[in-house]
Amino acid sequence: MTNAELQRLTEQWSQKYFGRNFAHKVFFNKRLKTTGGRYHLSDHHIDINPLMYTEFDRNNLRQVVLHELCHYHLHLLGMDYHHRSQAFKTLLAQVGGSRYAPPTSKAKRNVRRKWHYICTGCGIEIARQRRFNTQRYVCRRCGHHFILKN
């Protein structure tokens, strides 16, 4: 799908679901990783994550665009356009937009590496998210030093 096709679809969906024209630009933005789209307050254009179309279906793209159009129309009407506002939640439910975009393959996973240490005295094994100096810290049970397992 090209930006021109996305522009045409967005204008159609704006007219169909909101009864108002979309008079600004909408683009695919490859730099978006964790969000489905973004509405810019300064110049009123909308960025859409292209993965919302390539990894999912057209219905998901429509829901993300409707979400951003809710921000767009509420902002232009001078109403509260934030996610927490009741006006936004009500309008989003009326048009059938999605509240949250599904996670994409490019989204960062919260998987942290764990460092595993073994006490040279009592043999207890501990797992830490941060690495530490094994010569400086000792086991609280026996007072011996640790060795790094992995």
C-alpha positions in Angstrom: 0.0 0.0 0.0 1.3 3.4 -0.9 1.0 6.7 0.9 -1.5 7.9 -1.7 -3.7 4.9 -1.1 -3.5 5.4 2.6 -4.4 9.1 2.1 -7.5 8.2 0.1 -8.6 5.5 2.6 -8.1 7.9 5.5 -10.2 10.6 3.8 -13.0 8.0 3.1 -13.0 6.7 6.6 -13.0 10.2 8.1 -16.1 11.1 6.0 -17.8 7.8 6.7 -17.3 7.4 10.4 -17.0 11.1 11.5 -19.0 13.0 8.9 -16.0 15.4 8.6 -13.3 15.9 6.0 -9.7 15.0 6.6 -7.8 18.0 5.2 -4.3 17.1 6.1 -1.7 14.5 5.3 -1.2 10.9 6.4 2.0 9.0 5.9 3.6 5.6 6.6 6.5 6.1 9.0 8.9 3.2 9.1 10.6 4.6 12.3 7.6 3.9 14.4 8.3 0.7 16.3 6.1 0.4 19.4 3.1 2.4 18.4 0.5 2.0 15.7 0.3 5.7 14.8 0.9 9.2 15.9 -1.1 12.4 15.5 1.0 15.6 15.4 -0.5 18.6 17.1 1.7 21.2 15.4 0.7 20.5 11.7 -2.1 18.0 12.1 -0.6 15.3 10.0 -0.7 11.6 11.0 2.0 9.0 10.9 1.1 5.3 10.6 3.3 2.4 11.4 3.5 0.4 8.1 3.6 -2.9 10.2 0.0 -2.3 11.1 -0.8 -3.2 7.5 2.0 -5.6 6.5 1.9 -7.8 9.7 -1.8 -7.5 10.3 -4.9 -7.1 8.1 -6.7 -4.1 6.6 -9.2 -4.1 9.5 -6.4 -3.5 12.0 -5.1 -0.6 9.8 -8.6 0.9 9.8 -8.8 0.7 13.6 -5.5 2.4 14.1 -6.3 5.1 11.6 -9.7 5.7 13.3 -7.9 6.0 16.6 -5.6 8.7 15.2 -8.6 10.4 13.5 -10.3 10.6 17.0 -7.3 12.6 18.2 -7.4 14.7 15.0 -11.1 15.6 15.1 -11.3 16.2 18.8 -8.2 18.5 18.7 -9.6 20.5 15.8 -13.0 20.9 17.6 -11.2 22.2 20.7 -12.1 19.3 22.9 -10.0 17.1 25.1 -8.2 14.7 22.7 -6.1 12.8 25.3 -6.4 9.1 25.8 -7.7 9.6 29.3 -10.6 11.9 28.4 -14.1 10.7 28.4 -14.8 12.4 25.1 -12.0 10.4 23.4 -13.1 7.1 24.9 -16.7 7.7 23.8 -15.9 8.7 20.3 -13.5 5.8 19.9 -16.1 3.4 20.9 -18.7 5.0 18.6 -16.5 4.7 15.5 -15.0 1.3 16.4 -11.3 2.2 16.7 -8.9 0.2 18.7 -7.7 1.6 22.0 -4.3 -0.2 21.8 -2.3 -1.2 18.8 -1.2 -4.9 18.7 2.5 -5.5 19.4 4.6 -5.8 16.3 7.7 -7.9 15.5 9.9 -4.8 15.8 8.7 -3.8 19.3 11.3 -4.2 22.0 10.7 -7.2 24.2 11.4 -6.8 27.9 13.7 -9.7 28.0 16.7 -8.9 30.1 19.8 -11.1 30.4 20.4 -12.6 33.8 23.8 -13.0 35.2 24.2 -16.3 37.2 26.7 -16.5 40.1 27.7 -19.4 42.3 29.2 -19.0 45.8 32.5 -20.7 46.2 31.8 -21.6 49.8 28.2 -22.7 50.2 27.4 -23.3 46.5 24.2 -21.1 46.5 23.3 -19.9 43.0 21.9 -16.4 42.5 20.6 -14.7 39.4 21.1 -10.9 38.9 20.0 -8.5 36.2 23.2 -6.5 36.7 26.7 -7.7 36.7 28.8 -7.1 39.8 32.4 -7.3 40.8 33.0 -10.8 42.2 36.2 -9.7 44.0 34.4 -6.9 45.9 31.2 -8.6 47.1 30.8 -11.7 49.2 28.1 -14.2 50.1 25.9 -13.1 53.0 25.6 -16.7 54.2 29.2 -17.8 54.4 31.4 -14.8 53.4 33.0 -16.4 50.4 33.3 -14.8 47.0 31.2 -15.6 43.9 32.2 -16.9 40.5 30.3 -16.0 37.3 28.6 -19.1 35.9 27.7 -17.9 32.4 
